[in-house]
Amino acid sequence: MLERQAFYDLLESNLHQRIKEDHPIVNALFEEKDPDLLRIMVKQGYQLTKVFAIYVGGLYYRCPLADSRKKFAYNVFEEETGAMSKTDGHLELLHRFTGALGISLEELNSVEVNPETKELIDFRFRLIEDPTQFHRACAAVMIASEGQNLEDRAGAMRREAIANGFGISVDDMIFFKVHAEEDVHHVKDGLNCVADVCTTKQMQDEAIQAIHDTCDRFNDHYDGVLRSYRELKKQKEAVL
C-alpha cells in the first residue's frame, strides 16, 4: 500500500493523463467550426450536467469523513445556487449558453440520449448507490468527472476561440469559466477524500481504476457525439 502523499500524487497523475482535451472532438470543433457539432455536443453534455449535483449529494450522503462531507455540501450548494461564485445555479448558467445557441429547454429535455452518454451517467449512479463502493464513486465523480473541466492547457483562450468561432458572447459562456475555476478546488477535495478513505492496497488500486473506467466512458461519450454529428452530416449531404 502506498503512503498517503504518494497515492495522492498517483491519483492526480492518472487524471491528467486522461482529460478530454486529448479527444479528437476538440480539434474537430475548432477546425470545422460547424454549429451542428457544437449543438450536438452541448445537448448530450447537458444530460451529464443536469444530474451532477445529485452525484455530489450522493457522495455527501455516503461519505464517512466529516471534513469531506462539508466540502461536498458546499459543492452541492454551489451547483444548485451559484452562491460561492456569485453567479447563478450551474444549470441556469448552462441554459444561458444553450439559449445563445438557440437551443430551447424543451429541446434539451427531449433529446435522445446516446447510449454512450447513458452508460456514463448510469455507471456513476451505480457506484454512488453501492455503499461499499464509496472510494470508487468519489474517484469517478470528484476526480475523473470534475477533472474533465480543468483547463490547465487551454484556459480562457479556448473559451474565446469558441466565442469567436461560433459568434457567441464570452459572457454567455460563464458556465465554463465558473467550472474551470471551481473544479480546481473540487478535484483537490476529491483527491484528499479518496487518499484518506482508501485504507488498503486493493482500495487504492480500485480508486485508480475508477478514474480510468470513468475516463474511458467520457471518451466513449465523445465518440458518440462525433458519430451523431457524422450521421447528421451524411443526412444533410444526401439531401443536397
C-alpha positions as CSV (number, residue, x, y, z in Angstrom):
1,M,0.0,0.0,0.0
2,L,1.3,3.5,-0.9
3,E,1.8,6.2,1.6
4,R,-0.9,8.9,1.5
5,Q,1.1,11.5,-0.4
6,A,2.4,9.1,-2.9
7,F,-1.1,7.8,-3.5
8,Y,-2.5,11.3,-3.8
9,D,0.2,12.1,-6.4
10,L,-0.6,8.9,-8.3
11,L,-4.3,9.7,-8.4
12,E,-3.6,13.2,-9.8
13,S,-1.1,12.0,-12.4
14,N,-3.6,9.4,-13.6
15,L,-6.3,12.1,-14.0
16,H,-4.0,14.4,-16.0
17,Q,-3.3,11.5,-18.5
18,R,-7.0,11.4,-19.4
19,I,-8.6,14.8,-19.6
20,K,-10.9,15.4,-22.6
21,E,-8.6,17.9,-24.3
22,D,-6.9,14.8,-25.8
23,H,-10.0,13.7,-27.6
24,P,-10.3,14.3,-31.4
25,I,-13.6,16.1,-30.8
26,V,-11.7,19.2,-29.6
27,N,-9.7,19.5,-32.8
28,A,-12.8,18.8,-34.9
29,L,-14.8,21.5,-33.1
30,F,-12.1,24.2,-33.9
31,E,-11.2,23.0,-37.3
32,E,-14.7,22.5,-38.7
33,K,-16.4,25.3,-36.8
34,D,-19.7,23.6,-37.6
35,P,-22.6,24.8,-35.3
36,D,-24.2,21.3,-35.7
37,L,-21.3,19.7,-33.9
38,L,-21.4,22.2,-31.1
39,R,-25.1,21.8,-30.7
40,I,-24.9,18.0,-30.6
41,M,-22.0,18.2,-28.1
42,V,-24.0,20.6,-25.9
43,K,-27.2,18.7,-26.0
44,Q,-25.5,15.4,-25.0
45,G,-23.3,17.2,-22.4
46,Y,-26.4,18.7,-20.8
47,Q,-27.6,15.3,-19.9
48,L,-24.4,14.9,-17.8
49,T,-24.7,18.3,-16.2
50,K,-28.3,18.1,-15.1
51,V,-27.6,15.1,-12.8
52,F,-24.2,16.2,-11.4
53,A,-25.5,17.8,-8.2
54,I,-27.3,14.6,-7.5
55,Y,-24.0,12.7,-7.7
56,V,-22.3,15.0,-5.3
57,G,-25.3,14.8,-3.0
58,G,-24.9,11.1,-3.1
59,L,-21.3,11.3,-2.1
60,Y,-22.3,13.7,0.8
61,Y,-24.7,11.0,2.0
62,R,-22.2,8.1,1.8
63,C,-19.1,9.9,2.9
64,P,-17.6,8.7,6.3
65,L,-15.3,11.8,6.7
66,A,-16.8,14.9,8.3
67,D,-14.4,17.3,6.7
68,S,-15.1,15.9,3.2
69,R,-18.8,15.9,3.8
70,K,-18.7,19.7,4.5
71,K,-16.9,20.2,1.2
72,F,-19.4,18.1,-0.7
73,A,-22.2,20.1,0.9
74,Y,-20.6,23.4,-0.3
75,N,-20.2,21.8,-3.7
76,V,-23.9,20.9,-4.0
77,F,-24.8,24.4,-2.7
78,E,-22.7,26.0,-5.4
79,E,-24.0,23.7,-8.1
80,E,-27.6,24.5,-7.2
81,T,-27.3,28.2,-6.4
82,G,-24.0,29.6,-7.7
83,A,-23.7,31.4,-4.3
84,M,-19.9,30.9,-3.9
85,S,-19.1,32.0,-7.4
86,K,-21.6,34.9,-7.0
87,T,-23.4,33.8,-10.2
88,D,-26.4,31.5,-10.7
89,G,-27.1,27.8,-10.3
90,H,-24.9,25.9,-12.8
91,L,-27.9,24.6,-14.8
92,E,-29.1,28.2,-15.1
93,L,-25.6,29.2,-16.4
94,L,-25.7,26.4,-18.9
95,H,-29.2,27.5,-20.0
96,R,-27.7,30.9,-20.7
97,F,-25.2,29.3,-23.1
98,T,-27.7,26.9,-24.7
99,G,-30.0,29.8,-25.2
100,A,-27.3,31.7,-27.1
101,L,-27.0,28.7,-29.4
102,G,-30.8,28.8,-30.0
103,I,-31.4,25.5,-28.1
104,S,-34.7,25.6,-26.1
105,L,-35.2,23.9,-22.7
106,E,-37.8,21.7,-24.4
107,E,-35.2,20.6,-27.0
108,L,-32.7,19.9,-24.2
109,N,-35.1,17.8,-22.2
110,S,-36.5,15.8,-25.2
111,V,-33.1,14.9,-26.8
112,E,-32.5,11.2,-27.5
113,V,-29.6,10.4,-25.2
114,N,-26.8,8.5,-26.9
115,P,-26.1,5.0,-25.4
116,E,-22.5,6.0,-24.6
117,T,-23.8,9.1,-22.7
118,K,-26.4,7.0,-20.8
119,E,-23.7,4.5,-19.8
120,L,-21.5,7.3,-18.4
121,I,-24.5,8.6,-16.4
122,D,-25.6,5.2,-15.2
123,F,-22.0,4.0,-14.3
124,R,-21.6,6.8,-11.8
125,F,-25.0,6.2,-10.3
126,R,-24.3,2.5,-9.9
127,L,-21.1,3.4,-7.9
128,I,-22.8,6.0,-5.7
129,E,-25.8,3.8,-4.9
130,D,-23.5,1.0,-3.6
131,P,-22.3,1.9,-0.1
132,T,-19.3,-0.5,-0.4
133,Q,-18.0,1.5,-3.4
134,F,-17.7,5.0,-2.0
135,H,-14.0,5.2,-2.7
136,R,-14.6,4.3,-6.4
137,A,-17.6,6.6,-6.6
138,C,-15.6,9.5,-5.2
139,A,-12.7,8.9,-7.6
140,A,-15.2,8.7,-10.5
141,V,-17.1,11.8,-9.7
142,M,-14.8,14.1,-7.8
143,I,-11.6,13.3,-9.6
144,A,-12.3,11.9,-13.1
145,S,-15.5,13.8,-13.8
146,E,-14.7,17.1,-12.1
147,G,-11.3,16.9,-13.7
148,Q,-12.7,16.9,-17.2
149,N,-13.4,20.6,-17.0
150,L,-9.9,21.6,-15.9
151,E,-8.3,23.9,-18.5
152,D,-4.6,23.9,-17.4
153,R,-3.5,23.5,-21.0
154,A,-6.0,25.8,-22.8
155,G,-7.6,28.2,-20.3
156,A,-9.6,31.3,-21.3
157,M,-8.1,31.2,-24.8
158,R,-10.3,28.2,-25.7
159,R,-13.5,29.9,-24.5
160,E,-12.6,32.9,-26.5
161,A,-11.9,30.7,-29.6
162,I,-15.4,29.1,-29.3
163,A,-17.0,32.5,-28.8
164,N,-15.2,34.0,-31.8
165,G,-15.7,30.9,-34.0
166,F,-19.4,30.5,-33.3
167,G,-20.5,34.1,-32.8
168,I,-21.3,33.7,-29.1
169,S,-20.7,36.3,-26.4
170,V,-18.0,35.4,-23.9
171,D,-20.4,36.5,-21.2
172,D,-22.8,33.7,-22.4
173,M,-20.0,31.2,-21.7
174,I,-19.7,32.0,-18.0
175,F,-20.7,28.4,-17.2
176,F,-17.4,27.2,-18.5
177,K,-15.4,29.9,-16.7
178,V,-17.0,29.1,-13.4
179,H,-16.3,25.4,-13.9
180,A,-12.7,26.0,-14.9
181,E,-12.2,27.9,-11.7
182,E,-14.3,25.9,-9.2
183,D,-13.3,22.5,-10.4
184,V,-9.7,23.0,-9.5
185,H,-10.8,23.1,-5.8
186,H,-13.3,20.3,-6.3
187,V,-10.7,17.9,-7.7
188,K,-8.4,18.7,-4.8
189,D,-11.3,17.9,-2.4
190,G,-11.8,14.6,-4.3
191,L,-8.1,13.7,-4.2
192,N,-7.9,14.4,-0.5
193,C,-11.1,12.4,0.3
194,V,-10.0,9.3,-1.8
195,A,-6.5,9.5,-0.4
196,D,-8.0,9.3,3.1
197,V,-10.7,6.7,2.6
198,C,-8.5,4.2,0.8
199,T,-7.0,2.1,3.7
200,T,-5.8,-0.9,1.7
201,K,-3.9,-1.5,-1.4
202,Q,-6.9,-3.1,-3.0
203,M,-9.0,0.1,-2.4
204,Q,-6.1,2.2,-3.8
205,D,-6.0,0.1,-6.9
206,E,-9.8,0.2,-7.3
207,A,-9.8,4.0,-7.0
208,I,-7.1,4.4,-9.7
209,Q,-9.1,2.0,-11.9
210,A,-12.3,4.0,-11.3
211,I,-10.6,7.1,-12.8
212,H,-9.7,5.2,-15.9
213,D,-13.1,3.5,-16.1
214,T,-14.8,6.9,-15.9
215,C,-12.4,8.5,-18.4
216,D,-13.0,5.6,-20.8
217,R,-16.7,6.3,-20.7
218,F,-16.1,10.0,-21.2
219,N,-14.1,9.0,-24.3
220,D,-17.0,6.8,-25.5
221,H,-19.4,9.7,-24.8
222,Y,-17.4,12.0,-27.1
223,D,-17.1,9.2,-29.7
224,G,-20.9,9.0,-29.6
225,V,-21.1,12.8,-30.2
226,L,-18.8,12.6,-33.2
227,R,-20.8,9.6,-34.6
228,S,-24.1,11.6,-34.2
229,Y,-22.5,14.6,-35.9
230,R,-21.2,12.5,-38.9
231,E,-24.6,10.8,-39.3
232,L,-26.3,14.2,-39.4
233,K,-23.7,15.5,-41.9
234,K,-24.4,12.5,-44.2
235,Q,-28.1,13.1,-44.0
236,K,-27.7,16.7,-45.0
237,E,-25.3,15.8,-47.8
238,A,-27.8,13.2,-49.1
239,V,-30.5,15.9,-49.4
240,L,-28.3,18.2,-51.5
